Amino acid sequence: MNLQKIERIKGLISGLGSVVVALSGGVDSSVMLRLSIEALGTAKVLAATYRSEISPTDEINLAAQIADYCGVRHEIVPVSDLESAKFAANPPDRCYFCKFNSFTKLKKLAEENGFNAVVDGTNKSDTGDHRPGIKALRELGVKSPLMECDFTKEEIRELAVEFKLPNWNRPSNACLASRFPYGTPISLDNVAKVAGGEALLRSMGFTQFRLRHHGSIARIEINTDEFFILMDQQKRELLVDNLRALGYVFVTVDLGGYRTGSLNELL
């Protein structure tokens, strides 16, 4: 690990005076929290997690565990994304509306509690994909120290190991809205279907997966080295039967395997 980078980011955070860290439960924001504590101390750091209809429940629970592990105060901020017609219509810039909505709430939390800035875990590796949410962060004045100091995802994972964070090897995740092709309206009922399907995949032993919602079709992305699980007829039938019970008519497996942001391939 580049020690100069670490000192640089600590100096940047220290210069902010006090921060609210947007803690999702993922590795990036968890490392951001840990670095903030090292730079400022726990009294000047507040972890905040926004929870909406599209937030995976296990991520919310993990965020609370990480905050407790780091010994810092944690606030869960209720947010509604589906109340926004622009978001629910699911345009290609959907994430802009989500981030603007949620981080406006986090900025208000910071102001009400006397914290100077809001920081998040956006990093250099996030710039290689379609990320309209970053535009909202910049408009709101949210700081992304990991990006400013050129930290990559690989370096962040190295730091997570060094900090002994319990989620250091957790697969990347995203909000449940990312399971819907752009232009497909997002409803509470269909979000529940996706969440139920992914809970099933997790219980079957898959480690990295997505259930992409295509109307009556459930398109499953899993790591290619876990395809063997579906060779078991009993497990395959269990998967199909349970997804049909959720309301899907057809169940398919993407032979390309899991990949981040696959629906951006349509843009």
C-alpha positions, 0 to 999 in steps of 0.5 A, spaced: 500 500 500 502 506 498 503 510 504 503 517 501 496 516 498 494 514 505 497 520 508 494 524 503 487 522 504 488 522 511 490 530 511 484 531 506 479 528 511 482 532 517 482 538 513 474 537 513 474 538 520 468 533 521 464 529 517 458 524 515 460 518 512 455 515 507 455 508 509 452 503 505 455 496 508 459 495 502 467 495 502 468 502 499 464 506 504 466 502 510 474 503 508 472 511 508 469 510 515 475 507 518 479 512 514 475 518 517 475 515 524 483 515 523 483 522 521 478 525 525 477 521 531 470 518 533 467 524 536 467 528 529 465 522 525 457 520 524 456 514 519 449 515 516 445 509 511 439 511 507 434 506 507 429 506 501 424 501 498 430 499 493 435 498 499 437 490 500 435 489 507 442 485 508 446 491 506 442 496 511 444 490 517 451 490 515 452 497 515 449 497 522 454 492 524 460 496 521 458 502 524 458 498 531 465 495 529 468 501 528 465 504 534 462 510 531 455 513 532 450 510 526 444 514 523 439 510 518 435 515 514 429 513 511 428 515 504 423 514 498 425 513 491 419 510 488 415 517 490 419 520 485 416 519 478 422 521 474 426 515 478 420 510 478 420 511 470 427 508 470 431 512 465 438 511 464 440 517 468 435 514 474 441 514 479 442 521 478 435 522 481 436 517 487 443 520 489 440 527 489 434 525 493 438 521 498 444 525 499 440 531 500 437 528 506 444 526 508 446 533 507 440 536 512 442 531 517 450 533 517 447 540 518 442 539 523 448 535 527 453 540 526 458 536 521 461 540 516 461 535 510 458 529 507 463 524 504 462 517 500 466 511 498 466 513 490 473 511 488 477 511 481 474 505 479 467 507 479 469 512 473 469 506 468 462 505 468 455 509 467 455 513 473 450 519 473 449 519 480 456 522 481 453 528 477 448 529 483 454 528 488 458 534 485 452 538 485 451 537 492 458 538 494 459 531 497 466 529 497 469 523 495 476 523 498 478 516 495 476 518 488 480 525 489 486 521 492 486 516 486 484 510 490 482 504 486 478 498 488 484 493 489 487 498 493 481 499 497 480 492 499 487 491 501 486 497 506 480 493 508 484 487 510 489 491 513 483 494 517 480 487 519 474 489 516 469 484 517 466 485 510 473 486 506 471 480 501 464 481 500 462 481 493 460 488 490 452 490 490 448 495 488 441 497 489 435 493 487 433 498 481 439 496 478 436 489 476 431 493 471 432 494 464 432 502 463 425 504 461 422 498 465 418 502 470 420 500 477 414 498 482 414 496 489 411 489 487 417 488 482 422 490 487 419 485 492 420 479 487 427 481 485 429 481 493 425 474 494 429 471 488 436 474 490 434 471 497 433 464 494 439 465 490 443 466 496 440 461 500 442 456 494 450 458 495 451 462 490 456 468 492 456 473 486 449 474 483 444 478 480 436 477 478 435 481 472 427 483 471 425 482 464 417 482 465 415 475 466 422 473 465 427 472 470 435 472 467 440 470 472 447 472 472 452 468 476 459 466 476 461 462 471 465 457 476 458 456 480 454 454 474 455 447 476 450 448 482 445 448 477 447 441 474 443 438 480 436 437 478 433 438 485 436 445 486 434 447 479 427 445 480 427 448 486 430 455 483 424 454 478 419 453 482 420 458 487 421 463 482 415 461 478 411 462 485 414 469 485 410 471 479 416 469 473 413 465 468 420 463 465 427 462 468 433 463 464 441 463 466 445 468 462 451 464 459 455 470 460 455 470 467 455 475 472 458 482 470 457 489 474 452 493 470 450 488 465 444 493 463 449 498 461 450 494 455 444 496 452 446 504 452 
